[in-house]
Amino acid sequence: MEYNKGVWRTVRGRKIYIREGQSLQEAMVESWKFSPGRHSTLWLEKQEYAHVISELNTYFTSFKDKKIATKEIGNYLYIFENYGFDDYNIFDKILIDFANDNEDVSVYSQKGEW
């Protein structure tokens, strides 16, 4: 994979470069739009919070070495700071709109703080 191949996309008002073969989530985290420790916690309903934490704990090994990670759960992409197993700061929840049949994916933030 060559690093000069890819596309620029605007996600919530910010330009993000997505290399060929890279996922949107990886590109968002790699873009340094997210810095550990500076994000306020996103409030979730009790039932949703329990479900998200359960999912994160189940798949912890896939992001255990990352300080900032993402996880798709249902139609949402959750972005969080990882402090270890069962210790997360969820700071954004993005609705992923799969309604389009093309490669463009619309995302809508719960917080809209970029």
C-alpha positions as CSV (number, residue, x, y, z in Angstrom):
1,M,0.0,0.0,0.0
2,E,1.4,3.4,-1.0
3,Y,0.9,6.3,1.3
4,N,0.3,8.8,-1.5
5,K,-2.9,6.9,-2.6
6,G,-6.1,7.8,-0.9
7,V,-8.9,10.4,-0.8
8,W,-9.7,13.5,1.3
9,R,-13.1,13.5,2.9
10,T,-14.8,16.1,5.0
11,V,-16.3,14.6,8.2
12,R,-18.2,17.0,10.4
13,G,-16.5,20.0,8.9
14,R,-12.9,18.6,9.1
15,K,-10.8,17.4,6.3
16,I,-9.5,13.8,6.9
17,Y,-7.2,11.9,4.6
18,I,-8.1,8.3,4.1
19,R,-5.3,6.2,2.7
20,E,-6.1,3.3,0.3
21,G,-7.1,0.3,2.4
22,Q,-7.7,2.3,5.5
23,S,-11.0,2.5,7.3
24,L,-12.8,5.7,8.1
25,Q,-12.4,5.0,11.8
26,E,-8.7,4.5,11.5
27,A,-8.3,7.7,9.5
28,M,-10.3,9.7,12.0
29,V,-8.2,8.5,14.9
30,E,-4.9,8.9,13.0
31,S,-5.7,12.5,12.0
32,W,-5.1,13.6,15.6
33,K,-8.5,15.3,15.8
34,F,-8.8,13.3,19.0
35,S,-6.3,13.9,21.8
36,P,-6.4,11.8,25.0
37,G,-7.6,13.5,28.1
38,R,-9.2,16.6,26.6
39,H,-12.6,15.3,25.8
40,S,-15.7,15.7,28.1
41,T,-17.7,12.5,28.7
42,L,-20.7,11.9,26.5
43,W,-23.8,11.2,28.6
44,L,-25.6,8.0,27.6
45,E,-28.8,6.5,28.9
46,K,-28.2,3.8,31.5
47,Q,-29.3,0.9,29.3
48,E,-27.3,2.1,26.3
49,Y,-24.2,2.8,28.5
50,A,-24.4,-0.8,29.9
51,H,-24.7,-2.2,26.4
52,V,-21.7,-0.2,25.1
53,I,-19.5,-1.0,28.0
54,S,-20.3,-4.7,27.7
55,E,-19.4,-4.6,23.9
56,L,-16.2,-2.7,24.7
57,N,-15.2,-5.2,27.3
58,T,-16.0,-8.1,25.0
59,Y,-13.7,-6.8,22.2
60,F,-11.1,-5.2,24.5
61,T,-8.2,-7.2,23.0
62,S,-8.8,-5.5,19.6
63,F,-7.9,-2.0,21.0
64,K,-6.1,-2.7,24.2
65,D,-2.9,-0.9,23.1
66,K,-4.7,2.2,21.7
67,K,-5.3,5.3,23.8
68,I,-8.1,6.5,21.5
69,A,-10.2,3.9,19.9
70,T,-13.5,3.4,18.0
71,K,-16.1,0.7,18.0
72,E,-19.1,0.3,15.7
73,I,-22.1,-0.9,17.7
74,G,-25.3,-1.0,15.8
75,N,-25.7,2.0,13.6
76,Y,-23.3,4.1,15.7
77,L,-19.6,4.6,15.9
78,Y,-18.5,5.2,19.5
79,I,-15.2,7.1,20.0
80,F,-13.6,6.7,23.4
81,E,-10.4,7.1,25.5
82,N,-9.1,3.7,26.6
83,Y,-7.6,3.6,30.1
84,G,-7.8,-0.2,30.4
85,F,-10.3,-3.0,30.7
86,D,-13.7,-1.6,31.9
87,D,-12.2,1.9,32.1
88,Y,-13.3,4.1,29.2
89,N,-14.3,7.7,28.6
90,I,-16.8,7.7,25.8
91,F,-16.7,11.1,24.3
92,D,-18.5,10.9,21.0
93,K,-21.2,8.9,19.3
94,I,-21.7,9.1,15.6
95,L,-24.7,7.9,13.6
96,I,-23.5,6.2,10.5
97,D,-25.9,6.6,7.6
98,F,-25.8,3.6,5.3
99,A,-28.7,4.8,3.2
100,N,-26.5,5.6,0.2
101,D,-25.4,2.8,-2.1
102,N,-22.2,4.6,-3.1
103,E,-19.0,4.8,-1.1
104,D,-19.8,8.0,0.7
105,V,-20.9,7.5,4.2
106,S,-22.7,10.3,6.1
107,V,-21.9,10.7,9.7
108,Y,-23.7,12.8,12.3
109,S,-22.2,13.5,15.7
110,Q,-24.1,13.4,18.9
111,K,-22.0,16.3,20.3
112,G,-20.8,18.1,17.2
113,E,-17.7,19.4,18.8
114,W,-15.0,19.3,16.1
